[in-house]
């Protein structure tokens, strides 16, 4: 601890002695760290455990594709309610199973508190009650709709705090009726809002999928397990995606056999089983069912190399600055070597001093990355990275857990350490290799 304090004091003395060098070094480091951290933050927002998607590492998305033996596609990319009940509700490895209607942001909805009041454009998501168990929403008021509401296609909704404010009702909406596309819907709950950057859970209104005018969630005419529902599975701890696939296989074989006997045709059934990371990260375009750990590391290597490049280019410039600064201190190093200081100790000291400066630049760079994302969060280019165009109710909100987690802190620190080693190690080592006599002559 005493050595660390000594290095900090020496770094502060260096800052006071050469303010211009320190300012340029910290600014250069800040720009490099900010560039790398923007990449890391985008990856974290897409892949990290963020409210309400706090179990992304255990969430599996299951799609479906039925085709005839002649290659004909029946037009459904999901499951029917019958399939959800007969196949997914019985899975041993599933902690929660939720069915969500396959829709994107829907901009045709408008809502108002009463007929004749100001109408607000909103996005809607059609789900089942388990949606609020799979994703850990925080209810400010009320509770989710239940299975009976789903079965009876009751017009009941859960809305966000942001929409409640738009409707000029901070509290007390639960139990009241609002007009959604001029039809009355009963509010059963109000949840803390979700950033539109989280596409899988973000909406202004959540309602039972049976209420939708679209019939896409109903079964196909002959293929009763085909429909428009995407199934999302929260795996129990200790279970894997491969175990889920193994559990689904007997259901698949049994249903295909039944389908052939009832239709007289051969069918192909491709079940897509994707972990969350595969849903948002796929640089190489492999089949989605090949989502192994090796595959994940391979996909992460692309942004990792990009981050390294963003650190390497500024490090070359900083290395030149450190080299010039070391030339000015070469006589000092010669005197210390003459009094018995070992080259290893001096090298470690120089690296530690520069690490303090790098960490200062890292803190500034981390804050700059926050400010950059906050500044561009409503831009079309930025939102396109998350499959969004705009937020119909409010500006794109940012959550604290998007920016600060232990993982992001470690990434920022690692970026600082890598940048420091690349910038300081070579010039410091070259300078300290000079003979003592040559170093002392620099004093003249």
C-alpha positions in Angstrom: 0.0 0.0 0.0 2.9 2.3 0.9 4.5 1.7 -2.6 1.2 2.5 -4.3 0.9 5.8 -2.4 4.5 6.6 -3.4 3.7 6.0 -7.1 0.7 8.2 -6.8 2.7 11.0 -5.2 5.4 10.7 -7.9 2.7 10.8 -10.6 1.1 13.9 -9.0 4.6 15.5 -8.9 5.1 14.7 -12.5 1.7 16.3 -13.4 2.7 19.5 -11.5 6.2 19.5 -13.1 5.0 19.0 -16.7 1.4 20.1 -16.9 1.4 20.2 -20.7 2.6 16.6 -21.1 0.2 15.4 -18.4 -2.8 17.2 -20.0 -2.0 15.8 -23.5 -1.4 12.3 -22.1 -4.6 12.3 -20.1 -6.6 13.7 -23.0 -5.1 11.2 -25.5 -5.9 8.4 -23.1 -9.4 9.6 -22.5 -10.2 9.6 -26.2 -8.8 6.1 -26.7 -10.7 4.7 -23.7 -13.9 6.5 -24.6 -13.8 5.0 -28.1 -13.2 1.5 -26.8 -15.8 1.8 -24.1 -18.5 2.9 -26.5 -18.0 -0.5 -28.2 -18.1 -2.2 -24.8 -21.2 -0.3 -23.7 -23.1 -1.2 -26.9 -22.2 -4.8 -26.4 -23.3 -4.7 -22.7 -26.6 -3.0 -23.5 -27.3 -5.8 -26.1 -26.0 -8.7 -24.1 -25.8 -7.9 -20.4 -28.3 -8.5 -17.6 -30.2 -5.3 -17.5 -33.6 -4.5 -16.0 -36.0 -6.1 -16.6 -34.0 -8.6 -18.7 -31.9 -9.6 -15.7 -31.7 -13.3 -16.7 -30.5 -12.9 -20.3 -27.8 -15.6 -19.6 -30.5 -18.1 -19.0 -33.1 -16.9 -21.5 -33.7 -19.0 -24.6 -35.8 -17.9 -27.6 -37.5 -20.8 -29.5 -38.8 -20.3 -33.0 -40.3 -22.8 -35.5 -40.5 -23.5 -39.2 -42.7 -26.1 -40.7 -42.2 -27.0 -44.4 -43.8 -29.7 -46.6 -41.6 -32.3 -48.2 -41.9 -30.4 -51.5 -40.4 -27.3 -49.8 -43.7 -25.4 -49.4 -43.7 -23.0 -46.4 -47.0 -22.7 -44.5 -46.4 -19.1 -43.4 -46.0 -19.5 -39.6 -42.7 -18.9 -37.8 -43.9 -19.7 -34.3 -46.2 -21.8 -32.3 -49.9 -22.0 -31.6 -51.4 -21.8 -28.0 -52.0 -25.5 -28.3 -48.3 -26.2 -28.8 -47.4 -24.0 -25.8 -49.7 -25.9 -23.6 -49.0 -29.4 -24.8 -45.2 -29.2 -25.4 -43.6 -26.3 -23.5 -45.6 -26.3 -20.3 -44.2 -29.8 -19.5 -40.5 -29.1 -19.9 -38.3 -30.3 -17.0 -35.5 -27.8 -17.7 -37.8 -24.7 -17.9 -38.3 -22.5 -14.9 -40.7 -20.2 -16.8 -42.2 -20.4 -20.2 -43.7 -17.4 -21.9 -45.4 -16.9 -25.2 -45.2 -13.6 -27.0 -46.9 -12.7 -30.2 -44.5 -12.2 -33.1 -44.9 -8.4 -33.7 -42.5 -5.5 -33.9 -43.1 -2.0 -32.6 -46.7 -1.2 -33.6 -47.3 2.5 -34.3 -51.0 2.4 -35.2 -52.1 2.5 -31.5 -53.3 5.6 -29.8 -54.4 5.9 -26.2 -56.2 8.5 -24.2 -57.7 8.6 -20.7 -61.1 9.4 -21.9 -62.8 9.9 -25.3 -62.2 13.4 -26.5 -59.0 13.8 -24.5 -55.5 14.2 -26.1 -54.4 11.0 -27.8 -50.9 9.6 -27.4 -49.2 7.3 -29.9 -48.0 4.1 -28.2 -46.3 0.8 -28.8 -47.9 -2.4 -27.6 -46.7 -5.9 -26.8 -48.9 -8.9 -26.7 -47.9 -11.4 -24.1 -49.1 -14.0 -21.6 -49.0 -13.5 -17.8 -45.7 -15.5 -17.5 -44.0 -12.7 -19.4 -43.9 -10.7 -16.2 -42.2 -13.7 -14.4 -39.6 -14.4 -17.0 -38.7 -10.7 -17.1 -38.5 -9.1 -13.6 -40.6 -6.0 -14.1 -41.0 -3.7 -11.1 -44.6 -2.9 -10.5 -45.3 0.6 -9.2 -49.0 -0.2 -8.9 -51.2 -3.2 -9.3 -50.1 -6.5 -10.8 -50.0 -8.4 -14.1 -53.1 -9.8 -15.9 -53.7 -13.5 -15.1 -54.3 -16.7 -17.0 -58.1 -16.2 -16.8 -57.7 -12.8 -18.5 -55.7 -14.5 -21.2 -58.2 -17.3 -21.7 -61.2 -14.9 -21.8 -59.4 -12.3 -24.0 -60.2 -9.7 -21.4 -59.3 -6.1 -22.4 -56.9 -5.4 -19.6 -53.5 -3.8 -19.9 -50.3 -3.1 -18.0 -48.8 0.3 -18.8 -45.6 2.1 -18.0 -44.9 5.1 -15.7 -44.0 7.2 -18.7 -47.4 6.6 -20.3 -49.2 7.3 -17.0 -47.4 10.7 -16.9 -48.5 11.3 -20.5 -52.1 10.6 -19.5 -51.6 13.0 -16.6 -52.1 10.4 -14.0 -49.1 9.8 -11.8 -51.0 7.3 -9.7 -54.4 5.8 -9.2 -54.9 4.5 -12.8 -55.2 0.8 -11.6 -58.8 -0.2 -11.9 -59.6 2.7 -14.2 -60.4 2.4 -17.9 -58.4 4.0 -20.7 -59.3 4.2 -24.4 -57.0 2.3 -26.7 -57.8 2.8 -30.4 -61.2 4.0 -29.1 -61.9 0.8 -27.2 -62.1 0.6 -23.4 -59.3 -1.3 -21.6 -58.9 -1.8 -17.9 -55.6 -0.9 -16.4 -54.5 -3.7 -14.0 -50.9 -2.6 -13.4 -48.3 0.1 -13.8 -44.6 -0.8 -14.2 -41.3 1.0 -14.2 -40.5 1.9 -17.8 -38.1 -0.1 -19.9 -35.6 1.6 -22.3 -36.5 1.2 -25.9 -33.0 -0.1 -26.5 -34.2 -3.4 -24.9 -36.3 -4.5 -27.8 -37.5 -7.8 -26.3 -39.3 -6.2 -23.4 -39.8 -2.5 -24.3 -43.3 -1.2 -24.9 -45.7 1.3 -23.5 -48.6 -1.1 -23.1 -48.7 -4.8 -22.5 -51.8 -6.8 -23.1 -52.9 -10.5 -23.4 -52.1 -11.8 -26.9 -55.7 -13.2 -27.3 -57.0 -9.6 -27.4 -55.1 -8.8 -30.6 -57.2 -8.3 -33.8 -54.5 -10.3 -35.6 -55.2 -14.0 -35.9 -51.5 -14.9 -36.3 -51.4 -16.5 -32.9 -54.0 -19.1 -33.8 -53.1 -22.4 -35.2 -52.6 -23.2 -38.9 -55.4 -25.2 -40.6 -53.7 -28.6 -40.7 -50.5 -28.0 -38.6 -52.1 -27.4 -35.2 -48.8 -26.6 -33.5 -47.8 -23.9 -36.0 -48.8 -20.3 -35.1 -47.5 -16.8 -34.5 -46.3 -17.1 -31.0 -42.6 -17.0 -30.1 -41.8 -19.1 -27.1 -39.3 -17.7 -24.5 -37.9 -20.1 -21.9 -36.1 -19.2 -18.7 -33.9 -22.2 -18.0 -33.5 -23.5 -14.5 -30.1 -22.9 -13.0 -27.7 -25.7 -14.0 -29.6 -26.6 -17.2 -28.3 -25.8 -20.7 -29.6 -25.0 -24.1 -28.5 -28.4 -25.3 -30.6 -30.0 -22.5 -33.6 -28.0 -23.7 -33.0 -29.2 -27.3 -32.8 -32.8 -26.1 -36.1 -32.4 -24.3 -37.9 -31.0 -27.3 -36.7 -33.8 -29.6 -39.3 -36.5 -28.5 -42.1 -34.0 -28.9 -40.9 -33.2 -32.3 -40.7 -36.8 -33.4 -44.1 -37.7 -32.0 -45.8 -34.7 -33.6 -44.3 -35.2 -37.0 -45.5 -38.8 -36.9 -49.0 -37.7 -36.0 -48.9 -35.0 -38.7 -48.0 -37.5 -41.4 -50.8 -39.8 -40.4 -53.4 -37.1 -40.4 -52.3 -35.2 -43.5 -50.8 -38.0 -45.5 -47.7 -35.8 -46.2 -44.2 -35.7 -45.0 -43.2 -32.6 -43.1 -39.9 -31.0 -42.0 -39.9 -29.2 -38.7 -36.9 -26.9 -37.9 -36.9 -25.7 -34.2 -34.8 -22.7 -33.7 -33.3 -22.6 -30.2 -31.3 -19.4 -29.6 -29.7 -18.1 -26.4 -30.0 -14.3 -26.0 -26.5 -13.6 -27.2 -27.1 -15.4 -30.5 -30.2 -13.3 -31.0 -28.2 -10.1 -30.9 -24.7 -11.2 -32.0 -24.0 -13.2 -35.1 -21.1 -11.9 -37.2 -20.4 -15.1 -39.0 -24.0 -16.2 -39.9 -23.8 -19.7 -38.7 -26.9 -21.9 -38.1 -28.6 -20.7 -34.9 -28.5 -24.1 -33.3 -24.7 -24.1 -33.4 -24.5 -21.6 -30.5 -21.6 -23.1 -28.5 -19.2 -21.4 -26.1 -16.5 -21.5 -28.8 -19.0 -19.8 -31.2 -19.6 -17.1 -28.6 -15.9 -16.4 -28.2 -15.4 -16.3 -32.0 -18.2 -13.7 -32.3 -16.9 -11.6 -29.5 -13.4 -11.6 -31.1 -14.6 -9.2 -33.7 -15.5 -6.3 -31.3 -12.5 -7.2 -29.1 -10.1 -6.8 -32.1 -11.9 -3.5 -32.9 -11.4 -2.3 -29.4 -7.8 -3.3 -29.4 -7.3 -1.3 -32.7 -8.9 1.7 -31.1 -6.4 1.5 -28.2 -3.4 0.7 -30.4 -3.4 3.7 -32.6 -3.5 6.3 -29.8 -0.9 4.2 -27.9 1.6 4.8 -30.7 1.3 8.5 -30.3 1.4 8.3 -26.5 4.5 6.1 -26.8 6.3 8.9 -28.6 5.4 11.3 -25.9 6.6 9.0 -23.2 9.8 8.5 -25.1 10.5 12.2 -25.2 9.6 12.5 -21.6 12.0 9.7 -20.7 14.8 11.4 -22.6 14.3 14.4 -20.3 14.6 12.1 -17.3 17.5 10.0 -18.5 20.0 11.8 -16.3 17.8 11.3 -13.3 17.7 7.6 -14.1 21.5 7.5 -14.5 22.0 8.9 -11.1 19.6 6.5 -9.5 21.3 3.5 -11.3 24.7 4.8 -10.0 23.4 4.6 -6.5 22.3 1.0 -7.0 18.8 1.2 -8.3 18.0 -1.9 -10.3 16.7 -1.6 -13.9 13.6 -3.7 -13.0 12.7 -1.4 -10.1 13.0 1.7 -12.3 11.0 0.2 -15.1 8.2 -0.8 -12.7 8.2 2.7 -11.3 7.9 4.4 -14.7 5.1 2.0 -15.7 3.3 2.7 -12.4 3.6 6.4 -12.7 2.2 6.3 -16.2 -0.6 3.9 -15.0 -1.8 6.6 -12.6 -1.9 9.1 -15.5 -3.7 6.4 -17.7 -6.3 5.8 -15.0 -7.0 9.5 -14.8 -7.5 9.5 -18.5 -9.6 6.3 -18.2 -12.0 7.9 -15.8 -12.4 10.9 -18.1 -12.8 8.5 -21.1 -15.4 6.4 -19.3 -17.4 9.5 -18.6 -17.0 10.7 -22.2 -18.4 7.4 -23.4 -21.5 7.9 -21.3 -21.9 11.4 -22.6 -21.4 10.2 -26.2 -24.1 7.5 -25.9 -26.4 10.0 -24.1 -25.9 12.5 -27.0 -26.6 10.0 -29.8 -29.2 7.8 -28.2 -32.1 9.3 -30.3 -30.2 9.1 -33.6 -31.4 6.8 -36.3 -28.0 5.1 -36.7 -27.6 4.4 -33.0 -31.2 3.0 -32.6 -30.8 0.9 -35.7 -28.1 -1.1 -33.8 -30.9 -2.2 -31.4 -33.6 -2.7 -34.1 -35.4 0.5 -33.2 -36.4 3.7 -35.1 -37.8 5.9 -32.4 -39.6 5.9 -29.1 -43.2 7.1 -29.7 -43.9 8.1 -26.1 -40.7 9.7 -24.9 -37.0 10.2 -25.7 -34.9 7.1 -25.5 -34.3 6.6 -21.8 -31.0 5.2 -20.4 -30.7 3.2 -17.2 -27.9 3.2 -14.7 -27.2 -0.5 -15.1 -26.5 0.1 -18.7 -23.4 2.1 -17.8 -22.0 0.8 -14.6 -21.5 -2.9 -13.6 -18.5 -4.7 -12.2 -17.9 -6.2 -15.7 -17.8 -2.8 -17.4 -15.5 -1.5 -14.6 -13.1 -4.4 -15.3 -13.2 -3.9 -19.0 -12.4 -0.2 -18.5 -9.5 -1.0 -16.2 -8.2 -3.6 -18.6 -8.3 -1.1 -21.4 -6.3 1.3 -19.3 -3.7 -1.3 -18.4 -3.3 -2.4 -22.0 -3.0 1.1 -23.2 -0.5 2.0 -20.5 1.7 -1.1 -21.3 1.7 -0.4 -25.0 2.5 3.3 -24.5 5.1 3.2 -21.7 6.9 -0.2 -21.7 9.0 0.1 -24.9 10.2 3.7 -24.5 10.9 3.2 -20.8 12.8 -0.1 -21.5 14.8 1.6 -24.3 15.8 4.5 -22.1 16.8 2.4 -19.2 19.1 0.2 -21.3 21.5 3.1 -21.8 24.8 2.8 -19.9 25.2 4.7 -16.6 28.0 6.9 -18.0 25.9 7.9 -21.1 22.9 8.7 -18.9 25.0 10.8 -16.5 26.5 12.7 -19.4 23.0 13.9 -20.3 23.2 16.0 -17.2 25.8 18.3 -18.8 
